[in-house]
Amino acid sequence: MLIASLSLFRQPLNFVAVKWQTLIRVAGDPYRPELHYMRGPGPKWRAKYQASRLNRAL
């Protein structure tokens, strides 16, 4: 009887433990992509593609 009640208790406890470990792993991850994103094309890209865009308009 005791073993059956322990196994019923172990499954939800295991679920909570796995979720807690995942949360700790994600929260401790130092990678923050918002600090490393590219802000868009630079002046060389604009100079190259602005000329081709103007040629297409004609």
N, CA, C and O atoms as a DFTB+ gen file, in Angstrom:
232 C
 N C O
     1  1       0.820      -1.191       0.000
     2  2       0.000       0.000       0.000
     3  2       0.867       1.260       0.000
     4  3       0.590       2.216      -0.725
     5  1       1.907       1.248       0.813
     6  2       2.809       2.391       0.894
     7  2       3.550       2.604      -0.429
     8  3       3.755       3.740      -0.859
     9  1       3.947       1.505      -1.066
    10  2       4.669       1.602      -2.338
    11  2       3.766       2.193      -3.416
    12  3       4.226       2.996      -4.228
    13  1       2.515       1.817      -3.438
    14  2       1.578       2.347      -4.429
    15  2       1.368       3.844      -4.228
    16  3       1.319       4.595      -5.202
    17  1       1.244       4.283      -2.987
    18  2       1.044       5.703      -2.744
    19  2       2.306       6.497      -3.065
    20  3       2.209       7.642      -3.507
    21  1       3.483       5.920      -2.854
    22  2       4.723       6.600      -3.208
    23  2       4.866       6.748      -4.716
    24  3       5.355       7.772      -5.194
    25  1       4.446       5.736      -5.470
    26  2       4.553       5.847      -6.923
    27  2       3.558       6.876      -7.463
    28  3       3.848       7.533      -8.463
    29  1       2.414       7.030      -6.837
    30  2       1.465       8.069      -7.244
    31  2       2.016       9.459      -6.936
    32  3       1.735      10.416      -7.658
    33  1       2.779       9.565      -5.892
    34  2       3.365      10.841      -5.503
    35  2       4.592      11.175      -6.351
    36  3       4.882      12.344      -6.604
    37  1       5.315      10.126      -6.791
    38  2       6.561      10.336      -7.518
    39  2       6.333      10.954      -8.899
    40  3       7.130      11.785      -9.334
    41  1       5.277      10.570      -9.584
    42  2       5.054      11.062     -10.951
    43  2       4.839      12.581     -10.990
    44  3       5.515      13.248     -11.773
    45  1       3.936      13.164     -10.190
    46  2       3.811      14.629     -10.213
    47  2       5.068      15.327      -9.707
    48  3       5.428      16.398     -10.196
    49  1       5.733      14.723      -8.731
    50  2       6.956      15.318      -8.210
    51  2       8.045      15.319      -9.277
    52  3       8.803      16.283      -9.385
    53  1       8.127      14.262     -10.056
    54  2       9.096      14.184     -11.145
    55  2       8.785      15.256     -12.200
    56  3       9.701      15.887     -12.727
    57  1       7.520      15.457     -12.502
    58  2       7.106      16.474     -13.474
    59  2       7.561      17.862     -13.005
    60  3       8.123      18.637     -13.779
    61  1       7.313      18.157     -11.747
    62  2       7.704      19.455     -11.194
    63  2       9.227      19.593     -11.204
    64  3       9.745      20.665     -11.519
    65  1       9.934      18.545     -10.871
    66  2      11.403      18.591     -10.839
    67  2      11.969      18.853     -12.234
    68  3      12.902      19.642     -12.385
    69  1      11.420      18.206     -13.237
    70  2      11.904      18.410     -14.608
    71  2      11.634      19.844     -15.063
    72  3      12.499      20.480     -15.664
    73  1      10.454      20.344     -14.780
    74  2      10.131      21.726     -15.157
    75  2      11.031      22.713     -14.423
    76  3      11.474      23.698     -15.015
    77  1      11.306      22.470     -13.160
    78  2      12.171      23.343     -12.377
    79  2      13.588      23.341     -12.951
    80  3      14.202      24.400     -13.076
    81  1      14.110      22.171     -13.299
    82  2      15.446      22.083     -13.884
    83  2      15.512      22.828     -15.207
    84  3      16.504      23.498     -15.494
    85  1      14.457      22.716     -16.020
    86  2      14.417      23.427     -17.298
    87  2      14.418      24.929     -17.076
    88  3      15.121      25.662     -17.772
    89  1      13.637      25.389     -16.115
    90  2      13.581      26.820     -15.806
    91  2      14.940      27.335     -15.350
    92  3      15.376      28.401     -15.783
    93  1      15.600      26.599     -14.494
    94  2      16.918      27.008     -14.006
    95  2      17.923      27.042     -15.148
    96  3      18.743      27.957     -15.224
    97  1      17.869      26.057     -16.034
    98  2      18.793      26.005     -17.168
    99  2      18.573      27.186     -18.106
   100  3      19.535      27.798     -18.571
   101  1      17.318      27.506     -18.385
   102  2      17.008      28.611     -19.295
   103  2      17.352      29.945     -18.648
   104  3      17.903      30.824     -19.310
   105  1      17.043      30.111     -17.383
   106  2      17.313      31.372     -16.696
   107  2      18.808      31.611     -16.533
   108  3      19.245      32.761     -16.499
   109  1      19.588      30.561     -16.435
   110  2      21.025      30.699     -16.267
   111  2      21.783      30.803     -17.568
   112  3      23.005      30.952     -17.552
   113  1      21.095      30.730     -18.700
   114  2      21.746      30.804     -20.004
   115  2      22.190      32.245     -20.265
   116  3      21.345      33.138     -20.325
   117  1      23.485      32.492     -20.422
   118  2      23.947      33.871     -20.588
   119  2      23.711      34.445     -21.987
   120  3      23.868      35.652     -22.177
   121  1      23.340      33.627     -22.967
   122  2      23.143      34.129     -24.321
   123  2      21.863      34.936     -24.409
   124  3      20.786      34.434     -24.090
   125  1      21.973      36.177     -24.836
   126  2      20.802      37.034     -25.007
   127  2      20.808      37.555     -26.441
   128  3      21.543      38.493     -26.749
   129  1      20.006      36.966     -27.318
   130  2      20.079      37.315     -28.736
   131  2      19.739      38.772     -29.020
   132  3      20.195      39.314     -30.027
   133  1      18.960      39.419     -28.171
   134  2      18.615      40.813     -28.446
   135  2      19.839      41.724     -28.368
   136  3      19.802      42.852     -28.860
   137  1      20.917      41.244     -27.757
   138  2      22.143      42.026     -27.695
   139  2      23.009      41.842     -28.942
   140  3      23.958      42.598     -29.152
   141  1      22.693      40.852     -29.764
   142  2      23.562      40.505     -30.888
   143  2      22.877      40.614     -32.246
   144  3      23.440      40.176     -33.249
   145  1      21.702      41.175     -32.301
   146  2      21.006      41.200     -33.587
   147  2      21.610      42.245     -34.516
   148  3      22.204      43.229     -34.075
   149  1      21.446      42.008     -35.794
   150  2      21.921      42.980     -36.779
   151  2      20.831      44.026     -36.982
   152  3      19.643      43.706     -37.007
   153  1      21.246      45.256     -37.124
   154  2      20.273      46.338     -37.201
   155  2      19.801      46.629     -38.619
   156  3      18.968      47.514     -38.816
   157  1      20.296      45.927     -39.577
   158  2      19.858      46.161     -40.945
   159  2      21.032      46.429     -41.853
   160  3      22.185      46.407     -41.422
   161  1      20.735      46.683     -43.113
   162  2      21.810      46.902     -44.078
   163  2      22.545      48.208     -43.815
   164  3      21.963      49.199     -43.373
   165  1      23.830      48.175     -44.098
   166  2      24.665      49.351     -43.878
   167  2      24.786      50.199     -45.128
   168  3      24.110      49.942     -46.124
   169  1      25.637      51.201     -45.085
   170  2      25.768      52.143     -46.200
   171  2      26.290      51.514     -47.491
   172  3      25.897      51.933     -48.580
   173  1      27.175      50.508     -47.385
   174  2      27.670      49.860     -48.607
   175  2      26.549      49.109     -49.316
   176  3      26.462      49.143     -50.543
   177  1      25.693      48.434     -48.556
   178  2      24.574      47.711     -49.144
   179  2      23.624      48.697     -49.817
   180  3      23.154      48.450     -50.927
   181  1      23.341      49.807     -49.150
   182  2      22.439      50.812     -49.731
   183  2      23.012      51.396     -51.014
   184  3      22.284      51.594     -51.988
   185  1      24.307      51.673     -51.021
   186  2      24.932      52.234     -52.221
   187  2      24.845      51.249     -53.383
   188  3      24.598      51.653     -54.519
   189  1      25.041      49.992     -53.114
   190  2      25.010      48.989     -54.172
   191  2      23.605      48.775     -54.699
   192  3      23.400      48.733     -55.912
   193  1      22.635      48.638     -53.809
   194  2      21.286      48.292     -54.236
   195  2      20.417      49.498     -54.556
   196  3      19.394      49.353     -55.224
   197  1      20.791      50.667     -54.104
   198  2      20.035      51.862     -54.464
   199  2      20.190      52.132     -55.958
   200  3      19.231      52.532     -56.619
   201  1      21.393      51.916     -56.493
   202  2      21.631      52.142     -57.927
   203  2      20.811      51.159     -58.755
   204  3      20.230      51.555     -59.766
   205  1      20.749      49.907     -58.362
   206  2      19.981      48.943     -59.147
   207  2      18.481      49.206     -59.023
   208  3      17.732      48.932     -59.960
   209  1      18.037      49.725     -57.899
   210  2      16.625      50.044     -57.749
   211  2      16.236      51.227     -58.631
   212  3      15.139      51.256     -59.188
   213  1      17.148      52.212     -58.759
   214  2      16.863      53.364     -59.613
   215  2      16.848      52.955     -61.085
   216  3      16.055      53.488     -61.861
   217  1      17.707      52.026     -61.478
   218  2      17.735      51.552     -62.862
   219  2      16.458      50.792     -63.216
   220  3      15.988      50.867     -64.352
   221  1      15.907      50.078     -62.276
   222  2      14.657      49.334     -62.532
   223  2      13.469      50.270     -62.684
   224  3      12.526      49.949     -63.407
   225  1      13.491      51.406     -62.026
   226  2      12.369      52.340     -62.083
   227  2      12.277      53.007     -63.469
   228  3      11.203      53.443     -63.884
   229  1      13.414      53.081     -64.176
   230  2      13.417      53.719     -65.494
   231  2      12.939      52.745     -66.489
   232  3      12.857      53.063     -67.676
